[in-house]
Amino acid sequence: RINRAKGDYAQLKAELADSGSLRGRVFSQYKRMLEIRGGLPALSPFGDAAYDCHGPVFEIKRTHGDQTFYALHNFSDQSQSVDDLPAGLVDAFTAEPLRDHQCQLGPFEFRWLR
């Protein structure tokens, strides 16, 4: 029963605080994503959005003012590459710059680029 378990509050609280538990790892990464999202002006609800597909890769491009954000989602069980991306993009999670205007995505991987 996914997402319908009747949990004990104290146990759930302990699991969320435990960085080694599955729930703790998911919760900490989800919080991190929310923190990163809060620092991305291009995700403003008043910005513009464009959508595109590159085979099994779905691309969302958001802009607001002079800020641009790309979300790339690989819906394939095989690695994919997205080419011809603008220069100067960096991974929003790792701050690593893209090389050669392309982004490599592993199976079912997503990347946030700013």
C-alpha positions as CSV (number, residue, x, y, z in Angstrom):
1,R,0.0,0.0,0.0
2,I,2.1,2.8,-1.3
3,N,1.5,6.2,0.4
4,R,-1.3,4.8,2.5
5,A,0.6,3.3,5.4
6,K,-0.7,4.3,8.8
7,G,2.5,5.4,10.5
8,D,3.3,6.0,14.1
9,Y,4.2,9.7,14.5
10,A,7.2,9.1,16.8
11,Q,8.6,6.4,14.5
12,L,8.1,8.5,11.4
13,K,9.8,11.5,13.1
14,A,12.8,9.4,14.0
15,E,13.1,7.9,10.5
16,L,13.0,11.4,8.9
17,A,15.7,12.6,11.3
18,D,17.9,9.5,10.5
19,S,19.9,10.4,7.4
20,G,20.6,6.7,6.8
21,S,17.0,5.6,6.5
22,L,15.2,5.5,3.2
23,R,12.6,8.1,4.4
24,G,15.4,10.3,5.8
25,R,17.3,10.2,2.5
26,V,14.2,11.0,0.4
27,F,13.1,13.7,2.8
28,S,16.6,15.4,2.9
29,Q,16.8,15.4,-0.9
30,Y,13.3,16.7,-1.3
31,K,14.1,19.6,1.1
32,R,17.3,20.3,-0.9
33,M,15.3,20.4,-4.1
34,L,12.9,22.9,-2.5
35,E,15.8,25.1,-1.3
36,I,17.4,25.1,-4.7
37,R,14.1,25.8,-6.4
38,G,13.6,28.8,-4.1
39,G,16.9,30.3,-5.4
40,L,15.9,30.0,-9.1
41,P,14.2,33.2,-10.3
42,A,13.3,31.7,-13.6
43,L,10.8,29.4,-11.8
44,S,8.7,32.4,-10.9
45,P,5.0,31.8,-11.6
46,F,5.1,35.0,-13.6
47,G,7.8,33.7,-16.0
48,D,7.4,32.1,-19.4
49,A,7.6,28.4,-20.1
50,A,8.3,26.4,-23.2
51,Y,8.2,22.6,-23.7
52,D,10.0,20.3,-26.1
53,C,10.8,16.7,-26.6
54,H,14.1,15.2,-27.8
55,G,13.0,11.6,-28.3
56,P,12.5,10.2,-24.8
57,V,13.8,13.4,-23.1
58,F,11.2,16.0,-22.1
59,E,12.6,19.5,-21.8
60,I,11.0,22.4,-19.8
61,K,12.6,25.8,-20.4
62,R,11.5,28.6,-18.0
63,T,12.5,32.2,-18.3
64,H,11.9,35.2,-16.1
65,G,13.8,38.5,-16.7
66,D,17.3,37.6,-17.7
67,Q,17.2,34.2,-15.9
68,T,16.8,30.9,-17.8
69,F,16.2,27.5,-16.3
70,Y,16.1,24.1,-18.1
71,A,14.6,20.9,-16.6
72,L,15.5,17.8,-18.6
73,H,13.8,14.5,-17.9
74,N,14.9,11.2,-19.4
75,F,11.9,8.8,-19.6
76,S,14.0,6.1,-21.1
77,D,15.8,3.1,-19.6
78,Q,18.8,4.0,-21.7
79,S,21.3,7.0,-21.4
80,Q,20.4,10.0,-23.6
81,S,22.2,13.1,-24.7
82,V,20.6,16.5,-25.3
83,D,22.8,18.6,-27.7
84,D,22.8,22.3,-28.7
85,L,22.1,23.7,-25.3
86,P,23.2,27.3,-24.6
87,A,26.7,28.0,-23.4
88,G,27.3,28.8,-19.7
89,L,24.7,26.5,-18.2
90,V,25.5,24.8,-14.9
91,D,23.9,22.0,-13.0
92,A,21.7,23.5,-10.3
93,F,22.5,20.7,-7.8
94,T,26.3,20.3,-8.3
95,A,27.3,23.7,-9.8
96,E,29.2,21.7,-12.5
97,P,29.2,23.5,-15.9
98,L,28.0,21.7,-19.0
99,R,30.6,20.7,-21.5
100,D,30.3,21.2,-25.3
101,H,26.7,22.5,-25.1
102,Q,25.3,19.0,-24.2
103,C,23.9,17.2,-21.3
104,Q,24.2,13.5,-20.6
105,L,21.3,11.9,-18.8
106,G,21.3,8.4,-17.4
107,P,18.3,6.1,-17.5
108,F,15.3,7.9,-15.9
109,E,17.5,10.7,-14.7
110,F,16.6,14.4,-14.6
111,R,18.8,17.5,-14.5
112,W,18.1,21.1,-13.5
113,L,20.3,23.5,-15.4
114,R,20.6,27.2,-14.8
